[in-house]
Amino acid sequence: MPKSGKFYKRGRNAMKTIKNTFSRTLPVVNNSLEKVGTVSKDVVTASIPLVEKGVSAVYNTMAKSADFGVNTAKSLAKSVRTRSRGSSRKGGKRRSRTRKGGKSRRH
């Protein structure tokens, strides 16, 4: 079936319109993308010190809490050791408690 002149002309004009539109819009889009990339690069460069400061604060807090936990565990272990040594003194007998004023009770 042969193409009618009117249909062929309309299709050809549509392609020409699309081509013209793309030829005008693509450089604008490309330029806009370059601007977006440049701006985002500048923002990232400016925010690096802030990010580093925040990360170092978090890691310093974690390190301090870990040190605190280790020191607490050491002191607890030390107190447990001294308690267990104290109860084994004098054949396992405990010292008698004195009354107020330093006087001991006689039997």
C-alpha positions in Angstrom: 0.0 0.0 0.0 1.6 3.3 -1.0 2.0 6.0 1.6 -0.2 8.9 1.2 1.6 12.2 0.9 -0.2 13.8 3.9 0.9 10.9 6.3 4.4 10.8 5.0 4.8 14.6 5.4 3.5 14.5 9.0 5.9 11.7 9.9 8.8 13.4 8.4 7.9 16.7 10.2 7.6 14.8 13.5 11.1 13.4 13.1 12.5 16.8 12.2 10.8 18.3 15.2 12.3 15.6 17.5 15.7 16.1 16.0 15.6 19.9 16.5 14.3 19.5 20.0 17.1 17.1 21.0 19.8 19.2 19.3 18.7 22.2 21.5 18.1 20.3 24.7 21.0 17.9 24.9 23.7 20.7 25.3 21.6 22.3 28.0 21.2 19.0 29.9 24.9 18.2 29.5 25.8 21.6 30.9 23.4 21.2 33.8 24.9 17.8 34.6 28.4 19.3 34.6 27.2 22.0 37.0 25.5 19.5 39.3 28.7 17.4 39.3 30.9 20.4 40.1 28.6 21.6 42.9 28.4 18.2 44.5 32.1 17.9 44.3 32.5 21.2 46.1 30.0 20.2 48.7 31.8 16.9 49.4 35.2 18.7 49.6 33.8 21.2 52.1 32.1 18.6 54.3 35.2 16.3 54.6 36.5 18.0 57.7 33.1 17.9 59.4 32.8 14.2 58.7 36.3 13.4 59.9 35.6 15.3 63.1 32.4 13.4 63.8 34.0 10.0 63.0 37.0 10.8 65.2 34.7 11.8 68.1 32.8 8.5 67.8 35.9 6.4 67.7 37.4 8.4 70.7 34.3 7.7 72.7 34.4 4.0 71.8 38.1 3.8 72.8 37.5 5.6 76.1 34.6 3.3 77.0 36.6 0.2 76.0 39.5 1.4 78.3 37.0 2.1 81.1 35.6 -1.4 80.7 39.0 -3.0 80.8 40.1 -1.0 83.8 36.8 -1.9 85.6 37.3 -5.6 84.9 40.8 -5.5 86.2 39.8 -3.8 89.4 36.9 -6.3 89.9 39.3 -9.2 89.4 41.7 -7.7 91.8 39.0 -7.3 94.5 37.8 -10.8 94.0 41.4 -12.1 94.4 42.0 -10.2 97.6 38.7 -11.4 99.1 39.5 -15.0 98.3 42.9 -14.6 99.9 41.5 -13.0 103.0 39.0 -15.8 103.7 41.8 -18.4 103.6 43.8 -16.8 106.3 44.2 -18.6 109.7 43.0 -21.9 108.5 39.8 -20.5 107.0 38.6 -18.9 110.3 37.2 -15.5 110.2 38.3 -12.8 112.6 35.9 -12.1 115.4 34.1 -8.8 115.2 34.7 -6.3 117.9 31.9 -4.3 119.5 31.6 -0.6 119.4 34.3 1.1 121.4 36.9 -1.5 120.7 35.9 -3.9 123.5 35.5 -7.5 122.7 32.9 -9.6 124.4 34.1 -12.3 126.8 32.5 -15.7 127.1 
